[in-house]
Amino acid sequence: MFYKALFNINIHHGYFLDSGEEKFLPVNNSDDEMSDEDKETALENFKFSDYIRVIPTKATQQHFKNYRIIMRAHSQGFRVLISTLETDVSGDTKYVPIITPQDELTFTFELQATDPYFYNYTQFSNAYKDEEQFRIHLFTNIEPSGQANSFENLFENDGGVVDNSFLARGAASRELIRSIAEEDVAFLTTNDQFSITNSIRLIEADESLTSGEKDDQIEALLNGVIASRKKKKIVGYIRLTIKGNHLDGDYDLLEIDNEDRYALEETPDFTISFKNQKSFWRYISLSDDATLTTKNKKWLSRNGFIEITNSDFNNAGLDLPPGGSPDDYTFPNPTVDMIKEEGGDFYSEIFI
């Protein structure tokens, strides 16, 4: 018996991997990229569990038991492995799952931020942050139901930067939450009368409502669930199906050869990368009530140091006492606990 990886997922974050202005993963053409050696060092000191938790759904946990599958965390993320037997197929070594998963078997994982300052140093689009837009990130190898436009597949770029290309629209987000609830309900230890599926059944069974009124109530219910989960720092979901079905590519988790199923020779390896936040740096001098604000935004990074000089300021950002100059002050880098959003821009406040 041999445990063969079905897939591996890394969850990176620029805030933890960058070094000052040197980027682990450049976002813009003007960004300075770290050397390969520095990247290796950054990964050696990186632990994704410092800021995020991966939680398999109840249905996924049951799949693990049913198909002899295990989930193992590592410093960069986690991998899912399946129990197999080694066999020879026309001279090639293949790994056959001891219990063959069904093609439609889906693994779903909830991504929950655990660092209280996660949203301070993580860059999200306004479409995600807007509480009136009930949308959630989805990383998947299948086309989401309810997604009217094209959707980026996790397989297409071996992962990707977390942006709008992974942000499900409202209908797709609601369908995602409903599907997860329906999959999980069979594995609940008690019959929860307040569960999502039970609430939807009650709405659908209410003969006093028209079809349109039922749809509106179900939509409001699911929007409420999405809003509640986002308040609990649920960033999104990873959702991978054995037999992928998206556009024209081959996005399966197993090699499917007619009736035979084998673990893929090369393990699918995906990296989900969160972008760190950029902010204006506002220095506040308590001794003389001076305020100095950088003219450009700076990357927030846990590692390295960004030197601030006179050239980082202009007159518009300076409120100094008579005869004062930026030369009169020292400029440490900010921490992530003091950051404010003003007019759509972020300001890191540093008291000096």
C-alpha positions as CSV (number, residue, x, y, z in Angstrom):
1,M,0.0,0.0,0.0
2,F,1.3,3.5,-0.9
3,Y,-0.3,6.9,-0.2
4,K,-0.1,8.9,-3.4
5,A,-0.9,12.6,-3.3
6,L,-4.1,13.6,-5.1
7,F,-3.2,17.3,-5.0
8,N,-1.1,19.8,-3.1
9,I,-2.1,23.3,-2.3
10,N,0.2,26.1,-1.1
11,I,-1.2,29.2,0.5
12,H,1.2,32.1,0.2
13,H,1.0,35.7,1.3
14,G,3.1,38.6,0.2
15,Y,3.1,40.2,3.7
16,F,5.0,37.2,5.1
17,L,7.1,36.4,2.1
18,D,8.2,39.8,0.8
19,S,11.3,41.6,2.1
20,G,10.5,45.3,2.3
21,E,10.0,46.5,-1.3
22,E,11.4,43.3,-2.7
23,K,8.6,41.1,-3.9
24,F,8.3,37.3,-3.5
25,L,5.7,37.5,-6.3
26,P,5.8,40.7,-8.3
27,V,2.4,42.2,-8.9
28,N,3.4,45.0,-11.2
29,N,6.1,45.3,-13.8
30,S,7.8,47.9,-11.7
31,D,8.2,45.7,-8.7
32,D,11.6,44.6,-7.6
33,E,11.7,40.8,-7.4
34,M,13.6,38.8,-4.8
35,S,16.4,36.6,-5.9
36,D,15.8,32.8,-6.0
37,E,18.0,32.3,-3.0
38,D,16.1,34.9,-1.0
39,K,12.8,33.2,-2.0
40,E,14.1,29.9,-0.7
41,T,15.0,31.6,2.6
42,A,11.7,33.3,2.8
43,L,9.9,29.9,2.4
44,E,12.0,28.3,5.0
45,N,10.7,30.8,7.6
46,F,7.1,30.8,6.3
47,K,4.1,29.1,8.0
48,F,0.7,29.5,6.4
49,S,-0.9,28.6,9.7
50,D,0.3,32.0,11.1
51,Y,-2.6,33.7,9.4
52,I,-5.1,31.2,8.0
53,R,-6.8,27.9,8.8
54,V,-8.1,25.2,6.3
55,I,-11.2,23.4,7.4
56,P,-12.6,20.5,5.4
57,T,-16.4,20.4,5.3
58,K,-18.3,17.6,7.0
59,A,-18.9,15.9,3.7
60,T,-15.2,16.1,2.8
61,Q,-14.2,14.6,6.2
62,Q,-16.6,11.7,5.4
63,H,-15.1,11.2,2.0
64,F,-11.7,10.9,3.7
65,K,-13.1,8.0,5.8
66,N,-14.9,6.3,2.9
67,Y,-12.1,6.3,0.4
68,R,-9.0,6.0,2.7
69,I,-7.8,9.5,2.1
70,I,-5.8,11.6,4.5
71,M,-5.0,15.3,4.7
72,R,-1.6,16.5,5.8
73,A,-0.6,20.1,6.6
74,H,2.9,21.4,5.8
75,S,4.5,24.8,6.3
76,Q,3.3,26.2,3.0
77,G,-0.2,24.6,2.9
78,F,-1.6,21.1,2.8
79,R,-1.8,18.0,0.6
80,V,-4.5,15.3,0.2
81,L,-3.3,11.7,-0.3
82,I,-5.1,8.6,-1.2
83,S,-4.3,5.0,-0.4
84,T,-3.2,3.1,-3.5
85,L,-1.7,-0.2,-4.7
86,E,1.2,-0.2,-7.1
87,T,0.6,-2.0,-10.3
88,D,2.1,-2.5,-13.7
89,V,0.2,-1.3,-16.7
90,S,1.8,-2.1,-20.1
91,G,5.2,-1.6,-18.5
92,D,4.3,1.6,-16.7
93,T,4.0,1.8,-12.9
94,K,0.6,3.0,-11.9
95,Y,-1.0,3.6,-8.6
96,V,-4.6,2.3,-8.3
97,P,-6.8,3.7,-5.5
98,I,-7.7,0.9,-3.1
99,I,-11.2,2.3,-3.0
100,T,-12.0,4.1,-6.3
101,P,-13.6,7.5,-5.8
102,Q,-16.6,8.4,-7.8
103,D,-16.0,10.8,-10.7
104,E,-18.3,13.5,-9.1
105,L,-16.6,13.2,-5.7
106,T,-15.9,16.8,-4.5
107,F,-13.5,18.0,-1.8
108,T,-14.3,21.3,-0.2
109,F,-12.2,23.3,2.2
110,E,-13.1,26.5,4.0
111,L,-10.4,29.2,4.3
112,Q,-10.7,31.1,7.6
113,A,-8.3,34.0,8.5
114,T,-7.1,33.5,12.1
115,D,-4.9,36.6,12.4
116,P,-7.0,39.5,13.8
117,Y,-5.1,41.9,11.6
118,F,-5.4,39.8,8.4
119,Y,-7.7,42.3,6.6
120,N,-5.3,45.2,7.5
121,Y,-2.4,43.7,5.5
122,T,-4.3,41.8,2.9
123,Q,-5.4,43.5,-0.4
124,F,-8.9,42.6,-1.5
125,S,-11.0,44.2,-4.2
126,N,-13.9,46.5,-3.4
127,A,-16.2,43.9,-4.9
128,Y,-15.3,41.5,-2.1
129,K,-15.3,44.0,0.7
130,D,-18.6,45.6,-0.2
131,E,-21.1,44.2,2.3
132,E,-23.9,44.7,-0.2
133,Q,-22.2,42.4,-2.8
134,F,-22.6,39.0,-1.4
135,R,-19.6,37.4,-3.1
136,I,-17.0,35.0,-2.0
137,H,-13.7,33.7,-3.4
138,L,-13.7,30.2,-4.9
139,F,-10.7,28.2,-6.0
140,T,-11.9,25.2,-8.1
141,N,-11.4,23.0,-11.1
142,I,-15.1,23.1,-12.1
143,E,-17.2,25.9,-13.6
144,P,-19.4,27.3,-10.8
145,S,-23.1,27.0,-11.2
146,G,-24.6,30.5,-11.4
147,Q,-21.5,32.0,-12.8
148,A,-22.6,33.8,-15.9
149,N,-19.1,34.9,-17.1
150,S,-15.9,33.0,-17.5
151,F,-14.2,32.0,-14.2
152,E,-10.5,31.3,-13.6
153,N,-9.8,27.6,-13.1
154,L,-7.3,26.7,-10.4
155,F,-5.6,24.3,-12.8
156,E,-5.1,26.9,-15.6
157,N,-2.1,28.7,-13.9
158,D,-1.3,26.2,-11.2
159,G,-3.1,28.5,-8.8
160,G,-3.0,32.3,-8.9
161,V,-3.1,35.6,-7.1
162,V,-6.3,36.2,-5.2
163,D,-8.2,38.8,-7.2
164,N,-11.5,39.2,-9.0
165,S,-10.7,36.3,-11.3
166,F,-11.5,34.0,-8.4
167,L,-14.4,36.0,-7.0
168,A,-17.7,34.3,-7.6
169,R,-20.6,36.4,-8.6
170,G,-23.6,36.6,-6.3
171,A,-25.6,33.8,-7.8
172,A,-22.6,31.5,-7.9
173,S,-21.7,32.4,-4.3
174,R,-25.2,31.6,-3.1
175,E,-25.2,28.3,-5.1
176,L,-21.9,27.4,-3.5
177,I,-23.2,27.9,0.0
178,R,-26.3,26.0,-0.7
179,S,-24.4,23.1,-2.3
180,I,-22.0,22.8,0.6
181,A,-25.0,22.8,3.1
182,E,-26.8,20.1,1.1
183,E,-23.7,17.9,1.0
184,D,-23.0,18.3,4.7
185,V,-26.6,17.7,5.9
186,A,-26.3,14.0,5.5
187,F,-23.4,13.9,8.0
188,L,-24.8,16.1,10.7
189,T,-24.9,14.3,14.0
190,T,-28.2,15.9,14.9
191,N,-31.2,17.2,13.0
192,D,-30.7,20.9,13.1
193,Q,-34.0,22.6,12.6
194,F,-32.2,25.9,11.9
195,S,-29.9,24.5,9.3
196,I,-29.7,26.2,5.9
197,T,-31.2,23.2,4.1
198,N,-34.1,22.9,6.5
199,S,-34.8,26.7,6.3
200,I,-34.9,26.4,2.5
201,R,-37.2,23.4,2.7
202,L,-39.6,25.4,4.9
203,I,-39.6,28.3,2.5
204,E,-40.2,26.0,-0.5
205,A,-43.1,24.2,1.3
206,D,-44.8,27.5,2.2
207,E,-47.9,27.4,0.0
208,S,-48.8,31.0,0.9
209,L,-45.8,32.3,-1.1
210,T,-45.6,32.7,-4.8
211,S,-42.6,31.2,-6.7
212,G,-41.0,34.6,-7.0
213,E,-41.4,35.3,-3.3
214,K,-39.8,31.9,-2.4
215,D,-36.8,32.7,-4.7
216,D,-36.5,36.1,-3.0
217,Q,-36.6,34.7,0.5
218,I,-34.1,31.9,-0.3
219,E,-31.8,34.5,-1.9
220,A,-32.0,36.7,1.2
221,L,-31.3,33.7,3.4
222,L,-28.2,32.7,1.5
223,N,-27.0,36.3,1.3
224,G,-27.3,36.5,5.1
225,V,-25.2,33.3,5.4
226,I,-22.5,34.7,3.2
227,A,-22.4,38.0,5.1
228,S,-22.2,36.1,8.4
229,R,-19.4,33.9,7.2
230,K,-17.4,36.9,5.9
231,K,-17.8,38.5,9.4
232,K,-16.2,35.3,10.8
233,K,-13.3,35.9,8.4
234,I,-14.2,33.2,6.0
235,V,-12.1,34.3,3.0
236,G,-13.3,31.7,0.5
237,Y,-13.5,28.0,-0.4
238,I,-11.3,25.5,-2.2
239,R,-13.5,23.1,-4.1
240,L,-11.9,20.3,-6.3
241,T,-13.8,17.5,-8.0
242,I,-12.3,14.2,-9.2
243,K,-13.5,14.8,-12.7
244,G,-13.2,18.4,-13.5
245,N,-15.6,20.0,-16.0
246,H,-14.5,23.4,-17.1
247,L,-14.1,24.8,-20.6
248,D,-11.9,22.6,-22.8
249,G,-9.1,21.5,-20.5
250,D,-8.3,18.3,-18.7
251,Y,-8.8,19.2,-15.0
252,D,-9.2,15.8,-13.4
253,L,-7.6,14.7,-10.1
254,L,-7.2,11.1,-11.3
255,E,-6.1,9.7,-14.6
256,I,-9.3,8.3,-16.1
257,D,-8.8,5.6,-18.7
258,N,-12.3,4.2,-19.6
259,E,-13.2,2.1,-16.5
260,D,-9.7,2.4,-14.9
261,R,-8.7,5.1,-12.4
262,Y,-5.1,5.9,-11.5
263,A,-3.4,8.5,-9.3
264,L,-1.8,11.1,-11.6
265,E,1.9,10.6,-12.2
266,E,2.6,14.3,-11.5
267,T,0.7,15.6,-8.5
268,P,-1.4,18.7,-9.3
269,D,0.3,21.5,-7.4
270,F,-1.5,24.8,-6.8
271,T,-0.4,28.0,-5.1
272,I,-3.0,30.5,-3.9
273,S,-1.3,33.8,-3.3
274,F,-2.7,36.6,-1.2
275,K,-1.5,40.1,-2.1
276,N,-0.3,42.3,0.7
277,Q,-1.7,45.8,1.2
278,K,-0.1,49.0,0.1
279,S,-0.7,52.1,2.2
280,F,0.3,55.7,2.7
281,W,2.6,56.0,5.7
282,R,1.5,58.8,8.1
283,Y,4.0,59.8,10.7
284,I,2.6,61.6,13.8
285,S,5.0,63.4,16.1
286,L,3.5,63.6,19.6
287,S,6.1,66.1,20.8
288,D,5.3,68.9,18.3
289,D,2.0,67.8,16.7
290,A,3.7,67.4,13.3
291,T,2.3,65.1,10.6
292,L,4.2,63.7,7.7
293,T,2.5,61.6,5.1
294,T,4.3,59.8,2.2
295,K,3.3,60.9,-1.3
296,N,3.2,57.3,-2.5
297,K,1.9,54.1,-1.1
298,K,4.3,51.6,0.4
299,W,4.1,47.8,0.7
300,L,3.3,46.4,4.1
301,S,5.7,43.6,4.9
302,R,6.6,41.7,8.1
303,N,10.2,41.2,6.9
304,G,12.9,43.6,5.7
305,F,12.9,47.4,6.0
306,I,11.9,50.2,3.7
307,E,14.0,53.4,4.2
308,I,12.0,56.6,4.2
309,T,13.8,59.8,3.1
310,N,13.0,63.4,2.3
311,S,12.2,62.4,-1.3
312,D,9.2,60.3,0.0
313,F,7.3,63.5,1.0
314,N,6.0,66.5,-0.8
315,N,4.5,69.7,0.6
316,A,1.0,68.4,0.4
317,G,1.8,65.7,2.9
318,L,3.6,67.8,5.5
319,D,2.2,69.6,8.5
320,L,5.2,70.8,10.3
321,P,5.9,73.5,12.9
322,P,7.6,76.7,11.7
323,G,11.0,76.0,10.3
324,G,10.5,72.3,10.6
325,S,11.9,69.7,8.2
326,P,11.6,66.0,7.6
327,D,15.3,65.8,8.6
328,D,14.2,66.4,12.2
329,Y,12.5,63.0,12.4
330,T,13.3,59.3,12.1
331,F,10.9,57.1,10.2
332,P,10.4,53.5,11.4
333,N,8.3,51.1,9.4
334,P,4.6,50.7,10.4
335,T,3.0,47.8,12.2
336,V,-0.3,46.4,10.9
337,D,-2.4,47.2,13.9
338,M,-2.7,50.9,13.1
339,I,-4.2,51.3,9.7
340,K,-7.2,53.4,8.6
341,E,-9.2,53.5,5.4
342,E,-10.0,57.1,4.2
343,G,-11.7,57.9,0.9
344,G,-10.9,54.4,-0.5
345,D,-7.1,54.7,0.4
346,F,-5.3,53.1,3.3
347,Y,-3.1,55.0,5.8
348,S,-0.7,53.4,8.2
349,E,-0.2,55.6,11.3
350,I,3.2,55.6,13.0
351,F,3.6,57.6,16.2
352,I,7.2,59.0,16.5
